[in-house]
Amino acid sequence: MKMNDPMLAAQLKKDIKEKREQINMLIDRFLPRKDDYPREIHKAMRHTLFAGGKRLRPYLTVLAYQLYKKKVTEDVIKAGSAIELLHTYTLVHDDLPEIDNDVLRRGKKTCHVVFGSNIALLAGDALLVEAFKLVNSMNVAASLKVKMIHDMAVLSGDKGTIAGQMQDIISEGTEITKKTLEFIHLNKTSKLIQLCTRYGAYMAEAPAIEVKKMDVFGKKLGLAFQITDDILDVEGNSERLGKSVGKDENVQKATYPALFGLDKSKALAKKYTDEAFEILNDYGTRGNMLRELTSYLLNRNV
């Protein structure tokens, strides 16, 4: 299924821009200033963070929240922004020469290219810590804070994002199964997407059955997102994407196009997107913006 409402697409574009500004302002206020001592680490932290990211993960958190409640509070923005800090830490570390060795991110030189691998490593570490601090700064019940911090630790740790990244590294240049490839994508990408939708439901005080539903939605969306990302590495334009393309094939990364080919990869991305749409059917018009975002992520070219 694909949304075809030009007015809704325009509304999504406008809303993303407005929320991105709110998110950027909050993160800017929360983080140490770039000239705070020691300056080099704070400049490095901000380099990738403010290199022009679309803030899709915090925006997804907001939209998941708005399935249940309309008014977006500062704490909802904080919840999503914490995930953006976490996501950016993964990018800084992924780009390091020892992992993906990328020199371009969001159209700018990667953190280690500008500051050196040693400082980039510490900048990523610092962003990870700041993500937990941001959740802790929220004005919500202590029990909710504990649950959110726990989920962030689990989904981004050695049973989540780090597990996916680890398997991705050791799978380079080897023949892998569909099961291994799905493990990589579920953990490396989907877990943070699930954290967004889960946080949105938590912040809206949604019942447990709704949290579970949002978790499954995030899983489907995350798989579709990563498969599309793999496809863009083959078909995309480096200038539009703001990062290097063709690297996956060059280093023999474990990707869907490498294992299944482009046509089947596109079919699988659509399959997972359609399954995500099915979950949103329960929400009627309240799910329109989330449907439009889901469609945009499948059909994006950046």
N, C-alpha and C positions, 0 to 999 in steps of 0.2 A: 504494500500500500504506500502511496505517495501523496502528500498533501499538495493541492493545486490551487490554493486560495492566495492570490497575489496580495490581498489586504492583510492576511495573517502573516505572510512572509515579510511584508514591510513592517508590521508590528513587532515581529520577532527581532528583526534587524535593529529597530529603534530601541527595543527593550534591552537587548544584549549590550548596546552601546551605553545606555544609561546605567545599567547594573555594573558594567565594567568600570565606569568612572567611580562609582561608589566603592567598589572592591579595591581599586587602586588607591583611592584616598585613604581607606581604612588601613590597608597594608602599609602605606607610606607613613601614616601616623604611628603605627604600632612598632615598626622596625627601628633599630638605632639609625641615626643619621649617618650619611656616608662619610662625614668628617669626624665622627666620634672615634676616639682612640680605642684600639689600633685601627687606623683608617683603612688600611689595605683590605682587611677582612670584610668590612662593611661595604666598601665599594664593590668588592667581588660578589657579595650576597645580592646586592641590588642590580648588578650588571645583567644577569640572566632574568631575574625576576621582573625587571622593568624594560625588557627588550621588545615588548609589544605583544605579549601573549593575549589570546582571545578571552581568557578566563572562563572557558567552557565548564570546567568542573565546579567552580563556585556558582555559576549561573544554573547549572543542572541542580545543584542543591536547593537553590531558590525555587525553581520550578516544581521540584518534588514537594517542597513545603507548601506551595500554593495549590496543590491538589486538595489540600485540607483547610488551609487558612489563607486569607487574602492579603492582610497587612504584613509586609516584610519588615521585621525588626532589625536593629543593628546586630543582635546576637545571631540571627540567621545569616547575615552577611559575614560575621566573624567565623561561623562554622564552615561556610564555604571557602573563605579566605585561608583558613588553616589548612584545608586540603590543597589549595593552590601552592602554599609554601612547601608542603610535603611533595607535591608533584614536581615543583621546580628543583628541589633537592635531587630527585631521581634523574632529572634531565642533566644537571651539572655533573653528576657522577657517571651517567651513561656516556656522556660526551668525552670522558677522559681517555687518553691514549691507551690505557690498559684495558678499556672495555670496548667502546665503539669507535673511538678516535675520530670524532666529528669536529670539524672546524667551523661549522656554520649552524647557528640556531636562531630561529625567528628573524632571519635576515641579517644577523650580526655575528661577529666572531664569538666563538664559544668562550666560556669562562677561563678554561685552562690556557687558551691561546693568548688571552689578554694578560692574565695574572700568573700563569704558571700552574702546573699540576698540583703542587703542594698547597697553594692557597685555594685553588678550586676545590680540592678535596675538603679542606676545612670549611669553605663557604657552604658546601652541600651539607656538611655535618651541622653547621650553625642553623641553616634553614629548617632542617629536620627538628632540631630542638625548639626553634621558635614556633613551629606548628603546634606542638604540645602546649607551649606557653599561651598561645592565642586561644586555644580551647579552654584552658584553665582560667583565662581572664573573663570568660562569659558570665553574664549575670543570670545563671540558671541554677536549678537545684543541684546540690552536691552529688546526689545519686546519678543524675543525668550526666554531669561532668565525668564522673568515674566511668560510666558506661561508654561515653564517647571517646575518652582517652584510651580505654581498653580496646575498643574496636579499631581505633587508629593504629595502635601498637600491633594488633594481630594481623590486620589486613595489609599493613605495610612491612611486616617483619619477615622472619624466615619461613613462615607458613603463608606468605602473601607475596607482595611485590619483590622482595629480595629473593624468594624462592624462584619466581618466574625469571628474574634477571640471571640468577645463577644457572638455571637450566638452559637459558638462552645462550649463555657464554660457552658452556661445555658441549652444546649441540652444534656449534659452528663447524661446518665442513664434514658433518657426519650424516648418515642416513637415519632419519627419525620416523616414528609412527605418527598417525593422526592423534593418538592419545597423548603423546609427548608434546606435540605442537599445541594442542588444546590446553594442556597444563601450563605451558609457557604463557599463552595469551590470557588465560583465565587469571593467572596470578600477576603477571607483569602489567597488565592493563585493566582488566575487568574489576579487580579488587578495589582500585581507587575509585572507579566509576560507581561500584556498589556502595562505597563509603559515602559518596555524594548523596545518592538516593536514600540511603539509610539515615544519614544525618537530617535530610529534609523531613522525613517522616518523624524522626525523634523530636525535632524542634516544633513540629505541629502537634505533638502529643497524640499521634495516631496510634490506634490499637495495634497489638502485636501482629495480628493477621495482616494488617496493612504494611507494617515494617517488612514482613516476609515477602509480600507482593512487590514492594519497591526493591527489595534485594534481588529478586529474580529478574525484575525489569532491568536493573543495573547490570546484571550478569549478561543478559542478552544484548543490551546496548553496548557494553564493553567489548564483547566479541565482534559485533558488527563494526565497531569503531576501529579496532586493531586490524581486522581483515582489510578494511578500506584503506587504512594507513599503509599496509603492505602493498596494496594495489597501486597506491599513489607513488610508492618508491620505484615502481616499474614504469608507470605511465605519466607521473606528475612532472611538473616544471619546477626546477630548483628555485627560480626567481620568485614564482608565485608561492611556493611552499615555505620559502625562507630557510631551507635546509638542503643538505646534499641529497641527491637522488641516485639510485643505482647502486648504493653501497651494500644493500642486503645481498644482492647477487654476487658482488665482487668478493665479499668475505664469506659467502655461502651460509648466510643466516637461515635459521629455520623460520620460513614464512609460508603462508597459504599458497601464494602463487608458485613458489618453488615446489611444493608438494602436490598441489592439485591443478596448477595452471590458472590463467587469468579468468577464463569463462566460469569454471566451477567456483573459483574464489568469489567472483561477483554474485553468483547464485547463492552461495553460503551467506554472504553479507546481507543479501536481501532476505534470506530465510530468517536470520536472527532478528533483523529489523521488523519483519512482519510479526514475529512472535512477541516482540516488544510492543508493537501496536495492539495486539490482542489483549495484552494486560491493561492497556490504557482505555480499552472500550468500556470498562466499568465506570469511568469517570465522566462520561458525557462531554459537554462543552468545557468543563473544568480542565480537561486534559489537552485542549487544543494547542496551547503553546508548547507543551512537552511533545506532542505529536509532531509539530512543525520542526522543533529542534531535532528530533529523532530522524526525520526525513532529511533535514539539512546535513546531518552528520554522515548519512549514507551517500548522499549525492554531492558532497563537497568536492572541490578541486584544489583546496588549500589545506 
